[in-house]
Amino acid sequence: MSAFSDLDLSDVSTNRTLGTGVHAVSIQDAKWGPPSPGQPPVLTLELAGADGNLRDVMRPKAPNEMGARISKQRIKSYLIATGHADPDNPDDINWFVGKKCKIKVEQGKSFTRDDGTLGHYRNITGVYSVDADVPEPQAAPAQTFSAPAGMSFDQNDEIPF
């Protein structure tokens, strides 16, 4: 039997991921480069807030035109929110490190985890200056079905199911 003091927990992270909501964050790290050989470069920002961390990966050189446009818009939003002198012409990737801003995180698409449980991606849908008054995201309304005008759903009909 080994002793409790023999446990090595150095490879275990206790970082939490930021959930849905508005978060004041500090940009801890910024990287520019391809995620793997042969792919277009991405901008990766490591964000830290009081309630956890989040990584924002933007693909301004993506082959998908809409994806590239959305990424460029978010990069420019970060530049504006952090007070860059010329957000139309970013210069040094290290500009971001240590800067503070607010981000709005909303629930994204769902996915199925390896264990079969359902998870949701988190989308950064807004970037704001740290002193901005940003409303919390609204919860998605529950989907309901209503019958078209003139149609009713009589439960006492003659259909046998």
C-alpha positions, 0 to 999 in steps of 0.5 A, a space after each residue: 500500500 502506498 502512502 497518500 504523500 506519494 501521490 503526484 498531482 503535478 499533471 492535474 489541472 484545477 482550472 475551470 472553464 468560463 461558463 455562459 455569461 459576461 466575464 472580465 478577463 485578462 489576456 494571459 498569452 497570445 500566439 499566432 501560427 498554424 495549429 498544425 503543419 500545412 494549415 493557415 495561421 490562427 490567433 489563439 488568446 488564453 483568457 483568465 477570469 475570476 471564475 475560470 479560463 477560456 481559450 479563444 481561437 480565431 481563424 482570419 485566414 480560414 478558407 471559409 469566407 464567413 468564418 474568416 470574416 467573423 474571426 477578423 471582426 472578433 480580432 478587431 473587437 479585441 484590439 478596440 476593447 484593449 485600446 490599440 492605437 490603430 485597430 485596422 492595422 495590428 502590429 505586434 502579437 504581444 500587444 494583447 498580453 496583459 490587456 483586460 477586457 470583457 467577453 460575452 460567452 454564450 452556449 453554442 452547438 451541442 455535441 456528444 462526449 465519449 461517455 455519451 453525455 451531451 455537452 455544449 460548445 461555448 461561443 464568445 459572442 462579444 468583446 468589450 472594454 473592461 468598463 463597459 456595461 454589458 447585459 448578461 446573455 438571454 437564455 434561449 426560449 424553450 421551443 413550443 409548438 402551436 397549431 396553425 390558425 384554424 387547426 385544433 388538436 382534439 385528443 378525442 378523435 378516432 385515430 387509434 394511436 
